[in-house]
Amino acid sequence: MRDVYQSFQELSQCERAGIDYEIECVMRRREIVVLAIHGGTMEIGTGELAEKIAKKLNATLYIFKTLKAENPFELHITSANYDEEMARQLVKKSAVTISLHGAYSDASTTYIGGRDEKLEKAVRQALSSFPISEAPVHLKGVSPRNIANSNLRHKGLQLEITTPQYEQLLQNNQLFNDYVNAVVSAVNSVM
C-alpha cells in the first residue's frame, strides 16, 4: 500500500488536527525518546505500549494518534518520511530511540530491527519468552532516513509487533507488563 501523504506537511494541509489526528508529547529524560508514529486507530496498541515503556524509563514520549475510525491508514507516513518537526527535534537530541509499530501477519510475533545492534541484541534476549522473528526486509528499520535512526548516534531500535501479538498483550495485563518490563530492562542494560 502506497502512502497517501509523503510528508507531515502534506498531511497537515489536508487533515484536521484535533479531529483527524492529534500529537501527544510528554517531556521527560531527553536522552531517551519512545515513539509511536502510527498510534491511535491506525496501529492499535503501539501508543499504549510506547506510553508505558516511556513512563517506566522516565523517557520522552511522542505519539502521533490517528483519530479517524474509517480508513485510518490514510494518515500513514512511512518512518523514513516522517518529518513532523517536534518528533524530528526530539529524536535528533536523543541518544536512544525506540520506535513501536504494528505489522500484519497471522503469526503472533515481534520483528526486532533498527540500526542499534547492541540494543537490538539486549531486547532480543529480554523478550526471549515472547515469540520474536527475523524482520522481513521492508520492516528492518535500517534506513538512515528512518526517524528512529535520526538520533545523535544515528541508530535506533524498531519494534514491529504483529496484530495477533498486540491483541494478546492488550487482553492480558500481566503479559503486557511483562513485555514492557522486558524492553525496559534491555534499555537499562545498555545505558
Stockholm file with secondary structure:
# STOCKHOLM 1.0

chainA/1-191         MRDVYQSFQELSQCERAGIDYEIECVMRRREIVVLAIHGGTMEIGTGELAEKIAKKLNATLYIFKTLKAENPFELHITSANYDEEMARQLVKKSAVTISLHGAYSDASTTYIGGRDEKLEKAVRQALSSFPISEAPVHLKGVSPRNIANSNLRHKGLQLEITTPQYEQLLQNNQLFNDYVNAVVSAVNSVM
#=GR chainA/1-191 SS CCCSCSSHHHHHHHSCBTTTEEEEEECCEEEEEEEEEEEETTSTTHHHHHHHHHHHHTEEEEEEEECCSSCGGGGCCCTTTCCCHHHHHHHHTCSEEEEEEEECCSSCCEEEEESCHHHHHHHHHHTTTSCEECCCGGGSCCCTTSGGGCSTTSCCEEEEEEHHHHHHHHHCHHHHHHHHHHHHHHHHHHC
#=GC SS_cons         CCCSCSSHHHHHHHSCBTTTEEEEEECCEEEEEEEEEEEETTSTTHHHHHHHHHHHHTEEEEEEEECCSSCGGGGCCCTTTCCCHHHHHHHHTCSEEEEEEEECCSSCCEEEEESCHHHHHHHHHHTTTSCEECCCGGGSCCCTTSGGGCSTTSCCEEEEEEHHHHHHHHHCHHHHHHHHHHHHHHHHHHC
//
